[in-house]
């Protein structure tokens, strides 16, 4: 896919979020194929390069000196990403991240304006949208949005902007801070740059994609598959 097709403009962002009939064909049943087999690497990556600072502060949890580093590129409107975070992420966090064995990093790879808007809202401080949120607030917002993905990404009345606003208010946003966040041109540019870097430098072309200790893996993973992968690296 050409990179200009992967860059969301401010006009596309506002138009896409305001659309009253946004269609998300990806929001169908999640395939179980990803969850049942241990994933095969789809290529090598240079982890030293992967971990170099990007356009946005790193959203990481876990010990920076952990023996295993997982970088997940995801899209907020991706059902496989939502499935991973609903079924796999918390057990992996308890078993490996909280015990110092894994450092986990989330990075933005939005395929559409609604996903871009959701990422921007996760990045913004609700009470001061010109400031960026920390990792704790970011992960909490991402978790909430994934749990309610259908409600805001494909609402029954088709009003995506209002549905996303209502979800954001639960995290402390007001109408004013919501609008201010989504009109932050620098933040939009940085989210686009994060996605572009993932595609051009690390071969990311689908979500979720995991970069784990020098290997790239595409697709959702079950707790068992990711555990087996992590255990093989410890």
Secondary structure, 3 states (H helix, E strand, C coil): CCHHHHCCCHHHHHHHHHCCCCCCCCCCCCCCHHHHCCCCCCEECCHHHHCCCCCCCCEEECCCCCCEEEEEEECCCCHHHHHHHHHCHHHHHHHHHCCCCEEEEEEECCCCHHHHHHHHHHHEECCEEEEECCHHHHHHHHHHHHHCHHHHHCCCCCCHHHHHHHHHHCCCCCHHHHHHHHCCHHHHHHHHHHHHHHHHHHCCCCCCEEEECCEEEECCCCHHHHHHHHHCCC
